[in-house]
Every structure is written in structure tokens, then in C-alpha cells.
Amino acid sequence: MGRKLKELLIEKEYFSAENELHRIELVQKLLAERFPFENLDVLLKVEDPVTPDFIEEKMLQNGRGGLCYELNALQHLLLSELGFNVYLASATVASGDGWATDRTHVMNLFERDGKLYVIDSGFGSNLPLQPVELDGPSVKSSAGEFRLRTCGTEKGSIVFQSRSDKGWQTRYAFFPEQVAWRDLNRIKREIHTSAQSAFNQELLIAQIFPGEIISLNEERLQIKTSKGENQRHHFLDKEEMLKHIESCFPEPVYKAAAQYVHMKKDGRKNA
């Protein structure tokens, strides 16, 4: 664990919390506030294998965020170091009336007192920010209301759902089976190279801060506040986009975004 992370956990009174699930919740909130969901390594074609050393260097040392196989890998390393017996599992994300690329979402599972929980810090801005119990009560965060249910589907026996105006919507499905760390590299390859990948087309950044959720793509910035306000700002050009990234997200993310914008410009010049 990095010294800075330990200091932040102390600030959140993690080490004085007695309940295990509450301690995990504090870790999830810390990760959400510190590490944005972002796909810049995909766009920059960074192909380094996903190893514990890679995760620690990219995120803890260099201050970047990442996608699910990086954010939840960091969560896995941190919770394991803190003494929690968590294990990695993979899921298939629901997409429209069908499914996205098979088993390309990764999260952590945790068993306690005969109950199974999903612990997910890598599902964009749709984060429950606390463990979600299988067939237990729904949980709420600033991102919405979530639950975990036993439900037979072609992609898994358990579904993670969020509530919308249309009722409960399945967000992903999975079988509660442990996957090896090397499976993260399979997921990374799929996301980097698949024509069906949602993350190799354009820039996406999202982060949950206390009081607001900020999400950005190459067309607009969106800010949802805890008071129910929803602000959207459409960019005139990529330079304006970079200015908003610089003001809203960690400096290392801004620098990677600037590299991406310049790479695209150079690509057009050489085309």
C-alpha cells in the first residue's frame, strides 16, 4: 500500500471502523475519489501486461485511473493487503437488448457469514460505493440504487442491476467463479482490439466526487450534483475539452489526454 493511500485511509477513520463491510465501503469511496474511470491507455495503445507492478506504477505512483480490469485490480490488491479474502470474477455487460463482448467486465467477490457480495470500483460512474449482497437489500449511492439478484441468464446465474424510470435494469451478469489474474490480460486484449468494444473508439472519463459525478467524452462534459442538478457543456474543439479535463481531473490524466489529442492531430497530418 502506498504511503499516501494509508494516510487517506487514516483520514477516513478506516482503521477505527469495526464493521468489515463498512471498512470495505470506505476503501471503495476512497478509490472512487482518487482514481477516475478512463480509457486513455486503450487510445494510446499501451499494451503492457496487467501485473501487480504495472497497476501499482500506473495508479499509485503515476496517479492515473483506468478501466475495470485496472481499477478493480487495484481494489483487489488493496483489500487483500488489508486482510480481506476477495477474489476476482468476470461478467458480461448488458448492452441494449443484448450483451456486450463476453466476460470483459471484472470485479471482486467477497464471502462473509455465508453471504456473497459484489465489490465493484470499475463500472464507470455507476458505482454503488459499498458491497452489494446477493439477494439482499438494495443499496444507494450518489450514482443511484443497485441490487444483486440470483437470476438465470445465458451469461450468468447472478445479475447486477440498477433502478431506472423503467424499473430494475440488468447491468451485467456473471457466474460466481474465481478467475486467475492472467484473465485480466485477456480482458485487456478484447477491450483494446475488439470491434465491439465501447472503449477503443473515443475518450471516456468519469469520476465520482463527494457531491457530484463528472463524466466526459469527446463531445461534452456532464456534471450531476447530489442536489439533482444536471449540467451539460458541449465542446467547441479539442482544446476546450482539454481545458475541462485539466480543471476536473487529476493532472496525470490531463497529460495523457493531451498526448492523445496531439497523437490524433499528428495522425491526421500524416494521413
Secondary structure, DSSP 4 states (H G I P E B T S, - for coil): --HHHHHHHHHTTGGG---HHHHHHHHHHHHHHHS-EE-HHHHTT------HHHHIIIIIIT---B-HHHHHHHHHHHHHHTT--EEEEEEEEEETTEE-STT-EEEEEEEETTEEEEE-S-STT---SS-EEBTS--EEETTEEEEEEEEEETTEEEEEEEEETTEEEEEEEE------TTHHHHHHHHHHH-TT-SSSSS-EEEEEETTEEEEEESSEEEEEETTS-EEEEE-SSHHHHHHHHHHHS-HHHHHHHHHHHHHHHHHHHH-
